Amino acid sequence: MIFGIVVGLVLALCVTLVVVIAKDPGPTPADVAVSYELAWDRLDFDVLWTLSGKELHDGLDRKQFVAAKRAAYANQRALGQLVADVVVDASAQRGESAVVTTQVNLRDGNTVHNRLRMARRSRRWIVVSYDLVADDASSRAE
């Protein structure tokens, strides 16, 4: 009798767990954008591959992509670890598409803004386009 109750409770907990996991929407576009920016700062090309769509894979498979990026940045370590923090300036989502603008605050006091276009594929957000946002003040000064 008690064994049957315990088995029933365990099965109910398992079903509840599966339902909760299935309904979890996962990271938001803003979360993915911040992770993408930080992966670039860390020169973590495995994470970049995972967070990006085929549009940003340069026609390479994962192994080729990571190897090519590591080779390209092997003597460019000074380009990593520059970020103090990343803030989301704006985020807009329409259906399976989103655009996130980030503010990347660098350790040297400078700030960079980037626009990440995203798509929801296989139930997760990925970056499909990544652009520097021109600073209005600097473009007027030129």
C-alpha positions in Angstrom: 0.0 0.0 0.0 2.7 2.5 1.0 4.9 1.4 -1.9 2.0 2.2 -4.3 1.6 5.7 -2.8 5.3 6.4 -3.0 5.5 5.2 -6.7 2.4 7.3 -7.5 4.0 10.4 -5.9 7.3 9.8 -7.7 5.5 9.5 -11.0 3.5 12.7 -10.3 6.7 14.6 -9.5 8.3 13.3 -12.7 5.3 14.4 -14.8 5.3 17.8 -13.1 9.0 18.2 -13.8 8.6 17.4 -17.5 5.8 19.9 -17.8 7.7 22.7 -16.1 10.8 22.1 -18.2 8.7 22.0 -21.4 7.0 25.3 -20.6 10.3 27.1 -19.7 10.9 29.7 -22.5 14.6 29.7 -21.8 16.8 32.8 -22.0 15.4 36.0 -23.4 16.9 37.8 -26.5 18.4 40.3 -24.1 20.1 37.5 -22.1 21.5 35.9 -25.2 22.8 39.3 -26.5 24.7 39.9 -23.2 26.1 36.4 -23.3 27.2 36.9 -26.9 29.0 40.2 -26.1 30.8 38.6 -23.1 31.8 35.5 -25.2 33.4 37.9 -27.7 35.2 39.6 -24.9 36.5 36.3 -23.6 37.3 35.1 -27.2 35.2 32.1 -26.3 34.5 30.8 -29.9 32.7 27.6 -28.7 30.1 29.8 -27.0 29.9 32.2 -30.0 29.2 29.2 -32.3 26.4 28.0 -30.0 24.8 31.5 -29.7 25.0 32.4 -33.4 23.1 31.2 -36.4 24.6 29.8 -39.6 24.6 33.4 -41.0 27.6 34.1 -38.7 29.4 30.7 -39.1 31.3 31.7 -42.3 30.1 28.5 -44.0 32.2 26.4 -41.5 31.2 23.6 -39.2 31.7 24.0 -35.5 35.2 22.5 -35.4 36.4 24.5 -38.4 34.9 27.7 -37.1 36.5 27.5 -33.7 39.8 26.5 -35.2 39.7 29.4 -37.6 38.8 32.0 -35.0 41.4 30.7 -32.6 44.1 30.9 -35.3 42.9 34.4 -36.3 43.0 35.7 -32.7 46.1 33.7 -31.5 48.3 36.8 -31.6 45.4 39.2 -30.7 44.9 38.4 -27.0 44.9 42.2 -26.3 41.5 42.3 -28.0 40.0 40.2 -25.2 39.1 41.0 -21.6 38.3 44.6 -22.5 34.8 44.7 -21.1 33.8 46.0 -17.7 30.1 45.3 -18.2 27.4 45.0 -20.8 24.0 46.7 -20.5 20.9 46.3 -22.7 20.0 49.6 -24.2 16.9 48.4 -26.0 15.2 45.2 -26.9 12.3 44.6 -29.3 10.7 41.3 -30.2 8.1 40.5 -32.8 7.2 36.8 -33.1 10.3 34.8 -33.9 12.5 37.8 -34.5 14.2 40.3 -32.1 16.6 43.2 -32.1 18.7 44.0 -29.1 21.0 47.0 -28.7 23.7 46.7 -26.2 26.0 49.2 -24.5 29.4 47.7 -23.9 31.3 49.6 -21.2 35.0 49.0 -21.6 37.6 49.0 -18.8 39.3 52.1 -20.3 36.1 54.1 -19.9 34.9 54.0 -23.5 31.5 52.8 -24.5 30.5 50.9 -27.7 26.9 50.2 -28.8 26.1 47.1 -30.9 22.9 45.9 -32.6 22.2 42.2 -32.5 19.5 40.8 -34.7 18.1 37.5 -33.5 15.9 34.7 -34.5 14.2 32.0 -32.5 15.1 28.6 -33.9 14.6 25.2 -32.3 13.0 26.9 -29.3 16.1 29.1 -28.6 17.3 32.6 -29.5 20.4 32.9 -31.7 22.3 35.9 -33.1 22.0 36.2 -36.9 23.5 39.6 -37.4 25.9 41.8 -35.3 26.6 45.4 -36.1 28.3 48.4 -34.5 25.9 51.2 -33.9 27.4 54.5 -35.1 27.7 57.1 -32.4 25.6 60.2 -33.4 28.0 62.6 -31.7 31.1 61.2 -33.5 29.4 61.1 -36.9 28.4 64.8 -36.6 31.9 65.8 -35.6 33.4 64.3 -38.8 
